[in-house]
């Protein structure tokens, strides 16, 4: 029997402690639970049995009422705060008011509110059908009283901010200058900027808020100009490679450049493209060949004229050049060899060049070569060719000297200039010098050399078949 009494006592003690709630609050505070007055705190706290969940309310005159939903037993410490007062005037009258995401209970025809509220920063949101939502923050000190006049609008105040002034922007059929502020309805809009801007068309989605701000991307294209020596160089910008000289529009920003050319040390730099920028470069050669030194050791320079990309040169970078060798002591200056070399020739090459035009297949040493091209073959060897166009009959011959295989509709032309020039053939742009194995028809043609938009030379030339035509802009 005694054991049963002990067990019963333990059960009753457990039930009492499991549902016991202790409230700590300033003396004089009145404690309500589920709308029922529990008592007044006299010595810092009060304890009572409670069911869960329940609504706790602690009230003391001159302080903001404390309210909280309680879901479990334990001790609740309540720090009552001195009140602040907020007066709100509303338009329209059926507006819903939220303070710190909690909706206030207001009359449907109410146009004003007076609230006792805790000091501090509060977020206020007001909404109404067919009007734009308005949100604002208000900060109150203890016993401070503030007045707010909140009138909802049927349009959105759209603020278009920008890092720099922009003239002539267009949105919603309106021409304006940025930064700007306009009234619009919620929805999607397109903003049009002048063409020199990177993002000349920008989409803006305007929400149903009283005010909405968007920062416009005003980055512009800037012109990067690169020129220098050698002209036949390349530049790497990011992952893209361009032939020099170059004028290119790029978005504002920082770019790593690498300028390189065959036979030269590369040059690396960083460009901050805030405005149009011009860079002049001068690459240092890896190895230079003094032609005077080679000529003194090579007797064939007395017998032959050796041209590198169309010119005799005193100083030469060791790289790949289209090399033409002509007889020096004859009036005809007959072309006897053509091909690519590194500039260090000391004797006439042993090979025989076979030059083929487009649509020609050359068969040599079990390899098929397609034109246009220059194929070096062993002297005395037998080569065979065929014509995909059917103009020239397929045949074979023994290679004894330089041979050009073409016809009157597919003549071959090399075009050179000391400095890189734009070339126009019969008023049509065909590329930049040097131009190798350009295919054209026999007869008279007009050629123009243009540098930086200025025509350097215009002339009419005659093109022949059966030979490799070479046009050189005079220095």
C-alpha angles and dihedrals in degrees: 000000000000091000090053091052091052092050092048091049091051091051092050091047091050093049092050095049094043092058098035119119124191121197120198113196141137115295113270094034115137115223122211125184121191088346094306122116108241097181147277121287111241104163107032097281148033129203129202143156114267142181121224138271097029141155115248120199125181117191132185125165112255094022135089112265114251116222129178141155110238119207103173142026125266139087121317118199113205121197106192116209132212109252134249124199129229125191116194127189112198136204123214099034097227094061121137116226125208123188115192088346093304116117117231120226106242136164114260092238095040117128099175139042134193114198135186104214140170116264117257137062118328131183115224124197125184125189136175135170114277091007132100119258114250123204128183141156126234129190121207132188124210111290090002117141121205134183124214126189107199117185117175120219132214091223136055121244100227113200114198108196125186139182091234137016116277123192125204101022116159129211129160089356090303123122112215144156121243133271092049144155122214139164116244140159120253114274145080121315137179120222115204120205128187115281096256090071119094093226100037091166119045126177119220125191110202116203125211094267128129090241133015129182128198128179111224119223103239100174110141137205114258127195117244113197121191126182138145143100130357094029092197092072137116135225128211114211111181105313095335127093123205133186117244142271091053141182111182137164113230133173115261111273147090117303132188111218130196117188116194142164136178110275095016136095111252120248121217127193142151122236124198100207103204094134136009107304133199122197124189115197135189114192120208115234119241090215132359126202120214104213091203090064093049093045092055090057097040119067092189089074086070090054100038138044109228115201126189112203088342100312141086106238133199095200123030135185110229102247139103114307131174098242124202122191119197132177107262100198100053129081093230094054087211117207106240102167137019131174144105122299138161093241097257098105114149098170142020109283116249094226127095116228117226111194116199129188128220120302091024121123117202119199115206134150091353091304127114114218120195123210151280092057149102115247121190112215134178114267112260094018121134117243131182131204139187132198118229089198092054094231096113118047115237111252144145132238142173114261108233103144142002108307130190117203111198142105137228093278095048110042120160126233134184115201123197140179131173091235123035110271137178110247125213119193113197087344093307120115110240102171145280127303134297094054116178126201098352109185119225142139127277119261137048121345136171118236127189129191113206127187121186090342093309119114108232098181140002121188144153115236135183119233121207131197123231093041137074103250115214124194117191125187106228114242 
